[in-house]
Amino acid sequence: MHDPRSSLREILQGARFSPSPWVTQILKQVAKFSSSFNALRQVDSYDRFAHQQAILAFQEKANPLASLIDRQQEAFKIREDLLPQMVRVLENSDIVRATPAKDLTLLGTAIARELSNWAEICDHHANYQQQVPPRDLKELQEIFSTTASKMSFSHNTQVILRTKAACEELAASLLSLTNPLEIMKHPEKFLTFQPGAEAFDVIGTLDGVLLDAYRTRQFIYGVPLAVKELERRFPGDQEIRIADIGAGAFGFLGLLALSSPRVKIEFVELNPQSALMLETLVRNLGLEERVKITVTDAFKWQPEKPVHGILSETMAAALFMEPFARLIPVVRQHLIPGGLIVPEKVSLKLLMLNENPATQPEIQTEPMSPIFPTVLKNKATAYVFSDQLPTFNFISTQTNSSKAEFIVDLTNLPLGKHQLWIGTDVTVFDNYKILPNQSQITLELPLICHQGGKRGILLFTHAATCHSKLKVTYDLGLADLNVSLDFLS
């Protein structure tokens, strides 16, 4: 009887045998996870023990895996050359050999997930391998300025193409300063299951942040302006300390802040793999003397000294999901008096969409950043009951509330059913703002309620009543909304 592991070795050496079911499963899952965002995310619930065993297998074979990676110079050959060899090394680990046959499928899924993450990162990075990396910070910041000048929010085809090209140029410059193969050599930096920890996702960072064009443009202009304001407020301080909270793999906001030679940055990042890429970038730019990288949960961050400024993009539209509104009041305690936080303010507006829109004034909405497929194509117009929309302002240096609260005047609200939506605009700094639907973080979104195991858009039925006002509240920064509707006299 063939040992399935020896069969794999023969296959990889060119023998004409079918690979073992376990190996076939791994290679198929790598391809499946890499080709489908949803497929990768659907394995979040796989066996926790299998995930830990996969990490131990990678750690056990860290040295031979690193040797393989050192010999692999071309990222675009990862799938065809490197991954099969890595599976061959892993199959010989004591961890895999000791795993009961009934548990090999779970272990294979865990291994496939890690391999697919790496393969996708390297596939993406291969597109930019011909890019000449910036020689220093000054050259990188010139790229920031040049690309921002080409970014616009428009529906004109030529403008969209120019904006897309500028975004890709920026992404290529940052990727050229990193080395994703280095991540593959450090399995000890894999994230284990810990509250708040997410899988390393450099592609999500690129597509969701840097390629969100207008958002990127406003931060490129807004952050250096905030730094100049800090220099004005603290003329006697030789050193201006700024923290980039949730810095990610590229430390984009912190790099913008280093426009002043007085600035020193502390990058705070939970994910150790992101931090590893950031370390490479910092080293390639020669910024070790001006930068500190701290791998920790930002809620537990304790800087050596209070900071003059805080930068953070840990937000999503309507302040759903991402922790910005809960995190800022915590990290703000480390801000010296007179310090700044970027973004300065997030304004949320309650939209009431009448199911009989003919009775409502029409307000045109704009789609999100032009290089992204719009999610608003089925909602070209919004109908609101009043030009004076109920608003909740989260002011970064002041607000402590973890709930958004809106008071709706029912006096002029037409009778009938209304969908409740939230509009968002972000003040990065001064006049640099991101208005509703100009970015992923300012999309108009419906309030979603959960009832009886079902999810749906929250409907408010306005009938003749003695109540004159309605209070709408929901918790900020949570994945599951807890919406409350209360009538007021």
C-alpha positions as CSV (number, residue, x, y, z in Angstrom):
1,M,0.0,0.0,0.0
2,H,1.3,3.4,-0.9
3,D,2.0,6.0,1.8
4,P,0.1,9.1,0.5
5,R,2.9,11.3,1.7
6,S,5.5,9.3,-0.3
7,S,3.1,9.4,-3.3
8,L,3.2,13.2,-3.1
9,R,7.0,13.2,-3.1
10,E,7.0,11.1,-6.2
11,I,4.5,13.4,-7.9
12,L,6.6,16.4,-7.1
13,Q,9.7,14.7,-8.5
14,G,7.9,14.0,-11.8
15,A,6.6,10.5,-11.2
16,R,3.3,9.5,-12.8
17,F,1.2,8.9,-9.7
18,S,-1.9,10.6,-8.5
19,P,-1.3,12.9,-5.5
20,S,-2.8,11.8,-2.1
21,P,-6.3,13.0,-1.3
22,W,-4.9,15.2,1.5
23,V,-2.4,17.0,-0.8
24,T,-5.0,17.4,-3.6
25,Q,-7.3,19.0,-1.0
26,I,-4.7,21.5,0.0
27,L,-3.8,22.5,-3.5
28,K,-7.4,22.8,-4.6
29,Q,-8.3,24.9,-1.5
30,V,-5.3,27.2,-2.1
31,A,-6.7,27.9,-5.6
32,K,-10.3,28.2,-4.3
33,F,-9.4,30.6,-1.5
34,S,-7.2,32.7,-3.7
35,S,-9.9,33.1,-6.4
36,S,-12.7,33.9,-4.0
37,F,-12.8,36.4,-1.2
38,N,-15.9,34.8,0.3
39,A,-14.4,31.3,0.1
40,L,-11.5,32.4,2.2
41,R,-13.6,34.2,4.8
42,Q,-16.0,31.2,5.1
43,V,-13.3,29.1,6.8
44,D,-13.1,31.4,9.8
45,S,-15.1,28.9,11.7
46,Y,-12.8,26.0,11.0
47,D,-11.4,24.0,13.9
48,R,-9.2,26.2,16.2
49,F,-7.1,23.2,17.2
50,A,-6.3,22.5,13.5
51,H,-5.3,26.1,13.0
52,Q,-2.9,25.8,16.0
53,Q,-1.5,22.5,14.6
54,A,-0.9,24.2,11.3
55,I,1.1,26.9,12.9
56,L,3.2,24.3,14.8
57,A,3.9,22.5,11.5
58,F,5.1,25.7,9.9
59,Q,7.2,26.5,12.9
60,E,8.7,23.0,13.0
61,K,9.8,23.3,9.4
62,A,10.7,27.0,9.6
63,N,14.4,26.5,8.6
64,P,13.8,24.3,5.5
65,L,10.9,26.6,4.5
66,A,13.1,29.6,4.8
67,S,15.8,28.0,2.7
68,L,13.2,27.3,-0.1
69,I,12.1,30.9,0.1
70,D,15.6,32.3,0.0
71,R,16.2,30.4,-3.3
72,Q,12.9,31.8,-4.8
73,Q,13.6,35.2,-6.2
74,E,10.6,35.7,-8.4
75,A,7.2,36.3,-6.6
76,F,5.2,35.4,-9.7
77,K,6.5,31.8,-9.6
78,I,5.2,31.2,-6.1
79,R,2.2,29.1,-7.1
80,E,3.9,26.9,-9.7
81,D,7.2,26.5,-8.1
82,L,7.3,27.3,-4.4
83,L,3.9,26.2,-2.9
84,P,4.2,22.5,-4.0
85,Q,7.7,22.3,-2.5
86,M,6.4,23.9,0.8
87,V,3.6,21.3,1.0
88,R,6.2,18.6,0.4
89,V,8.2,19.9,3.4
90,L,5.1,20.3,5.6
91,E,3.9,16.7,4.9
92,N,7.1,15.5,6.5
93,S,6.6,17.4,9.7
94,D,6.1,15.4,12.9
95,I,2.9,17.4,13.4
96,V,1.3,16.2,10.1
97,R,2.6,12.6,10.6
98,A,1.1,12.4,14.0
99,T,-2.3,13.8,12.9
100,P,-5.0,11.1,12.8
101,A,-6.5,10.5,9.4
102,K,-9.9,11.8,10.5
103,D,-8.3,15.2,11.3
104,L,-6.2,15.6,8.2
105,T,-8.9,17.4,6.3
106,L,-9.2,20.1,9.0
107,L,-5.5,20.4,9.2
108,G,-5.3,20.7,5.4
109,T,-7.8,23.5,5.4
110,A,-5.8,25.4,7.9
111,I,-2.6,25.0,6.0
112,A,-4.3,25.9,2.7
113,R,-5.5,29.1,4.2
114,E,-2.1,30.3,5.2
115,L,-0.6,29.3,1.8
116,S,-3.4,31.0,-0.1
117,N,-2.8,34.3,1.9
118,W,0.9,34.2,0.9
119,A,0.2,33.2,-2.7
120,E,-2.3,36.1,-3.1
121,I,0.1,38.6,-1.6
122,C,2.9,37.4,-3.9
123,D,0.7,37.4,-7.0
124,H,-0.3,41.0,-6.3
125,H,3.3,42.0,-5.5
126,A,4.5,40.4,-8.8
127,N,2.6,43.1,-10.7
128,Y,5.0,45.7,-9.3
129,Q,8.3,43.9,-9.3
130,Q,9.6,46.1,-12.1
131,Q,8.9,49.3,-10.1
132,V,12.0,51.1,-9.0
133,P,11.5,51.8,-5.3
134,P,11.8,55.4,-4.0
135,R,15.3,56.0,-2.8
136,D,14.3,57.9,0.3
137,L,11.4,59.5,2.1
138,K,11.7,62.8,0.1
139,E,11.2,60.9,-3.2
140,L,8.3,58.9,-1.7
141,Q,6.6,62.1,-0.6
142,E,7.0,63.6,-4.0
143,I,5.2,60.6,-5.3
144,F,2.4,61.2,-2.8
145,S,2.1,64.8,-4.0
146,T,2.2,63.9,-7.7
147,T,-0.3,61.1,-7.5
148,A,-2.7,63.2,-5.3
149,S,-2.7,65.9,-7.9
150,K,-4.0,63.4,-10.5
151,M,-6.8,62.1,-8.3
152,S,-10.3,63.6,-8.7
153,F,-13.8,62.6,-7.9
154,S,-15.6,62.6,-11.2
155,H,-17.7,60.4,-13.6
156,N,-15.7,61.5,-16.6
157,T,-14.1,58.5,-18.2
158,Q,-10.7,60.1,-18.8
159,V,-10.6,61.4,-15.2
160,I,-11.5,58.0,-13.9
161,L,-8.7,56.4,-15.9
162,R,-6.2,59.1,-14.7
163,T,-7.2,58.6,-11.1
164,K,-6.9,54.8,-11.4
165,A,-3.4,55.1,-12.9
166,A,-2.4,57.5,-10.0
167,C,-3.6,55.0,-7.4
168,E,-1.8,52.1,-9.0
169,E,1.4,54.2,-9.1
170,L,1.1,54.9,-5.4
171,A,0.4,51.3,-4.6
172,A,3.4,50.2,-6.7
173,S,5.7,52.6,-4.9
174,L,4.8,51.3,-1.5
175,L,4.8,47.7,-2.5
176,S,8.3,48.1,-4.1
177,L,9.6,49.0,-0.6
178,T,8.4,45.8,1.0
179,N,9.1,42.1,0.5
180,P,6.2,39.7,0.9
181,L,8.5,36.7,0.6
182,E,10.0,37.9,4.0
183,I,6.6,37.2,5.6
184,M,6.7,33.6,4.5
185,K,10.0,33.1,6.4
186,H,8.4,34.0,9.7
187,P,5.6,31.5,10.7
188,E,6.2,32.5,14.3
189,K,4.4,35.8,13.5
190,F,1.2,34.1,12.4
191,L,-1.8,35.4,14.3
192,T,-3.4,33.0,16.6
193,F,-7.1,33.3,17.6
194,Q,-7.2,36.3,19.8
195,P,-10.1,38.8,20.3
196,G,-10.0,41.5,17.7
197,A,-7.3,39.9,15.6
198,E,-7.9,39.5,11.9
199,A,-6.1,37.6,9.2
200,F,-3.3,39.5,7.4
201,D,-4.8,41.1,4.3
202,V,-2.4,43.3,2.3
203,I,-4.7,43.1,-0.7
204,G,-7.6,44.4,1.4
205,T,-5.3,47.2,2.5
206,L,-4.4,48.1,-1.0
207,D,-7.9,47.8,-2.5
208,G,-9.8,49.2,0.5
209,V,-7.5,52.1,1.5
210,L,-4.9,53.2,-1.0
211,L,-7.1,52.6,-4.1
212,D,-10.0,54.4,-2.5
213,A,-8.9,57.4,-4.5
214,Y,-10.6,60.4,-3.1
215,R,-10.1,59.3,0.5
216,T,-6.4,58.8,-0.2
217,R,-6.2,62.2,-1.8
218,Q,-7.8,64.0,1.1
219,F,-5.4,62.4,3.6
220,I,-2.4,63.1,1.5
221,Y,-3.3,66.8,1.6
222,G,-4.8,66.9,5.1
223,V,-2.2,65.1,7.2
224,P,0.8,67.4,6.3
225,L,-1.4,70.4,7.0
226,A,-2.2,69.1,10.4
227,V,1.5,68.6,11.1
228,K,2.1,72.2,10.1
229,E,-0.5,73.2,12.7
230,L,1.2,71.2,15.3
231,E,4.5,72.9,14.5
232,R,2.7,76.3,14.9
233,R,1.1,75.2,18.3
234,F,4.3,73.8,19.7
235,P,7.1,76.1,18.4
236,G,9.4,75.3,21.4
237,D,9.2,71.5,21.2
238,Q,12.2,70.1,19.3
239,E,10.4,66.8,18.8
240,I,6.8,66.4,17.7
241,R,5.5,62.9,18.6
242,I,2.7,61.4,16.5
243,A,1.1,58.0,16.7
244,D,-0.3,56.2,13.7
245,I,-3.0,53.9,15.2
246,G,-3.8,50.8,13.2
247,A,-0.9,51.6,10.8
248,G,-1.2,48.5,8.6
249,A,1.4,47.1,6.3
250,F,2.4,50.5,4.8
251,G,2.0,53.1,7.6
252,F,0.5,55.5,5.1
253,L,-0.6,58.2,7.4
254,G,2.5,58.1,9.5
255,L,4.7,58.4,6.3
256,L,2.7,61.5,5.4
257,A,3.3,63.1,8.8
258,L,7.1,62.6,8.4
259,S,7.0,65.6,6.0
260,S,8.4,67.6,8.9
261,P,11.9,66.8,10.2
262,R,10.7,67.5,13.7
263,V,8.2,64.6,13.6
264,K,8.8,61.2,15.1
265,I,6.3,58.4,14.5
266,E,5.1,55.5,16.5
267,F,3.3,53.0,14.4
268,V,0.8,50.9,16.4
269,E,-0.3,47.8,14.7
270,L,-2.0,44.6,16.1
271,N,-1.1,42.3,13.2
272,P,2.5,41.1,13.4
273,Q,2.6,40.2,9.7
274,S,1.6,43.7,8.8
275,A,4.2,45.0,11.2
276,L,6.9,42.8,9.5
277,M,6.1,44.4,6.1
278,L,6.2,47.8,7.7
279,E,9.6,47.1,9.3
280,T,11.0,46.3,5.8
281,L,9.6,49.5,4.4
282,V,11.0,51.6,7.2
283,R,14.4,50.0,6.8
284,N,14.4,50.5,3.1
285,L,13.7,54.2,3.5
286,G,16.3,54.6,6.3
287,L,13.8,55.8,8.8
288,E,14.9,53.7,11.8
289,E,15.9,56.8,13.9
290,R,12.6,58.5,13.4
291,V,10.2,55.6,13.7
292,K,9.1,53.1,16.3
293,I,6.9,50.1,15.5
294,T,4.8,48.7,18.4
295,V,2.9,45.5,17.9
296,T,0.0,45.6,20.3
297,D,-3.8,46.0,20.7
298,A,-4.3,49.8,20.4
299,F,-6.8,49.7,23.3
300,K,-3.8,48.6,25.5
301,W,-1.2,50.9,23.9
302,Q,1.0,52.7,26.4
303,P,3.4,55.2,24.8
304,E,6.7,56.1,26.6
305,K,5.7,59.8,26.4
306,P,2.4,61.7,25.6
307,V,2.0,62.4,21.9
308,H,1.3,65.7,20.1
309,G,-0.9,64.0,17.4
310,I,-2.9,60.9,16.7
311,L,-3.7,59.5,13.2
312,S,-6.2,56.7,12.6
313,E,-8.2,55.4,9.7
314,T,-9.8,52.6,11.7
315,M,-13.3,53.5,10.5
316,A,-16.1,52.4,8.2
317,A,-19.1,54.2,6.8
318,A,-21.7,55.2,9.5
319,L,-19.0,54.3,12.1
320,F,-20.2,50.7,11.8
321,M,-17.9,47.8,12.3
322,E,-14.5,49.4,12.7
323,P,-13.4,50.5,16.2
324,F,-12.7,54.2,15.6
325,A,-15.5,55.7,17.8
326,R,-14.6,53.3,20.7
327,L,-10.8,53.6,20.2
328,I,-10.3,57.3,20.0
329,P,-11.6,58.1,23.5
330,V,-9.1,55.5,24.9
331,V,-6.0,56.6,23.0
332,R,-6.9,60.3,23.4
333,Q,-5.7,60.1,27.1
334,H,-2.2,59.9,25.7
335,L,-2.6,63.3,23.8
336,I,-0.9,66.3,25.3
337,P,-3.1,69.4,25.8
338,G,-3.5,71.2,22.5
339,G,-2.7,68.1,20.5
340,L,-4.6,67.1,17.3
341,I,-6.4,64.0,16.1
342,V,-6.8,63.2,12.4
343,P,-9.5,62.9,11.2
344,E,-10.9,65.8,13.2
345,K,-14.6,65.0,12.9
346,V,-17.1,62.4,11.6
347,S,-20.6,63.6,11.0
348,L,-23.5,61.1,10.7
349,K,-26.8,62.2,9.3
350,L,-30.1,60.2,9.6
351,L,-31.8,59.8,6.3
352,M,-35.5,58.9,6.1
353,L,-36.4,57.2,2.8
354,N,-40.1,57.3,2.3
355,E,-41.6,54.2,0.5
356,N,-43.8,56.7,-1.4
357,P,-41.0,58.8,-2.8
358,A,-43.2,60.9,-5.0
359,T,-44.2,62.9,-1.9
360,Q,-40.6,63.8,-1.0
361,P,-38.1,66.3,-2.4
362,E,-35.5,64.5,-4.5
363,I,-31.8,64.6,-3.6
364,Q,-29.3,63.2,-6.0
365,T,-26.5,61.0,-4.5
366,E,-23.1,60.2,-6.0
367,P,-21.5,56.8,-6.3
368,M,-18.4,55.9,-4.4
369,S,-14.8,56.3,-5.6
370,P,-14.9,55.9,-9.3
371,I,-12.6,52.9,-9.6
372,F,-14.8,50.8,-7.4
373,P,-18.0,49.1,-8.6
374,T,-20.8,51.2,-7.1
375,V,-23.1,49.5,-4.5
376,L,-25.5,52.3,-5.0
377,K,-26.6,51.6,-8.5
378,N,-30.1,50.5,-7.3
379,K,-30.4,53.7,-5.2
380,A,-29.7,56.5,-7.6
381,T,-31.8,59.0,-5.6
382,A,-32.5,59.4,-1.9
383,Y,-35.7,61.0,-0.6
384,V,-35.4,62.7,2.7
385,F,-38.2,64.4,4.7
386,S,-36.3,67.6,5.4
387,D,-33.2,69.6,4.4
388,Q,-32.4,69.8,8.1
389,L,-31.3,66.2,8.7
390,P,-30.8,65.0,12.3
391,T,-27.0,64.9,12.8
392,F,-24.6,63.3,15.3
393,N,-21.1,64.7,15.3
394,F,-18.2,62.7,16.6
395,I,-15.5,65.2,17.4
396,S,-12.2,63.3,17.8
397,T,-10.7,65.4,20.6
398,Q,-14.0,65.7,22.6
399,T,-16.7,63.1,22.0
400,N,-16.9,60.2,24.5
401,S,-20.2,58.7,23.5
402,S,-20.2,55.2,22.1
403,K,-23.7,55.7,20.7
404,A,-25.0,57.7,17.8
405,E,-28.2,59.6,18.8
406,F,-30.6,61.4,16.5
407,I,-33.8,63.3,17.4
408,V,-36.4,63.3,14.6
409,D,-39.1,66.0,14.4
410,L,-42.2,64.1,13.4
411,T,-44.3,67.2,12.8
412,N,-43.6,67.5,9.1
413,L,-42.8,63.8,8.4
414,P,-45.4,62.3,6.0
415,L,-47.3,59.4,7.2
416,G,-46.3,55.9,6.0
417,K,-43.2,53.7,6.1
418,H,-39.7,55.1,6.0
419,Q,-36.4,53.3,5.7
420,L,-33.7,54.5,8.0
421,W,-30.3,55.2,6.4
422,I,-27.1,56.9,7.7
423,G,-25.1,59.3,5.7
424,T,-21.4,60.0,6.6
425,D,-19.0,62.8,6.0
426,V,-15.4,63.0,7.3
427,T,-13.4,66.1,8.1
428,V,-9.8,64.9,7.7
429,F,-8.3,68.3,8.6
430,D,-9.4,71.9,8.1
431,N,-11.1,72.1,4.7
432,Y,-10.1,68.6,3.5
433,K,-13.3,66.6,3.8
434,I,-14.7,63.4,2.4
435,L,-18.4,64.0,1.6
436,P,-21.2,61.3,1.5
437,N,-20.5,58.6,-1.1
438,Q,-17.1,60.0,-2.2
439,S,-15.4,57.0,-0.5
440,Q,-16.0,53.6,1.1
441,I,-16.0,55.2,4.5
442,T,-18.7,57.7,3.6
443,L,-21.2,55.5,1.8
444,E,-24.8,56.0,2.7
445,L,-25.9,52.8,4.4
446,P,-29.2,51.4,5.8
447,L,-29.7,50.7,9.5
448,I,-29.9,46.9,9.6
449,C,-31.9,45.1,12.3
450,H,-31.8,41.5,13.4
451,Q,-35.0,39.8,14.4
452,G,-35.9,36.1,14.6
453,G,-32.6,35.1,13.0
454,K,-33.3,37.4,10.0
455,R,-31.6,40.6,8.9
456,G,-33.3,43.5,7.1
457,I,-33.4,47.2,6.6
458,L,-35.0,48.9,9.6
459,L,-38.5,50.4,8.7
460,F,-40.2,53.1,10.8
461,T,-43.9,53.4,10.3
462,H,-45.1,57.0,11.0
463,A,-48.8,57.0,11.9
464,A,-51.0,59.7,13.5
465,T,-49.7,59.9,17.1
466,C,-49.5,62.3,20.0
467,H,-45.8,62.0,20.0
468,S,-43.9,64.9,18.3
469,K,-40.3,63.4,18.2
470,L,-38.5,60.1,17.7
471,K,-35.1,59.3,19.2
472,V,-33.0,56.9,17.1
473,T,-29.8,55.5,18.7
474,Y,-27.3,52.8,17.8
475,D,-24.0,51.6,19.2
476,L,-20.9,52.7,17.3
477,G,-18.1,50.4,16.1
478,L,-19.9,47.1,16.5
479,A,-20.5,44.5,13.8
480,D,-24.1,43.8,15.0
481,L,-26.2,46.9,15.3
482,N,-28.2,47.5,18.4
483,V,-30.7,50.1,17.2
484,S,-33.2,51.7,19.5
485,L,-36.3,53.7,18.6
486,D,-38.0,55.7,21.3
487,F,-40.9,58.2,21.1
488,L,-40.7,61.5,22.9
489,S,-43.4,63.9,23.8
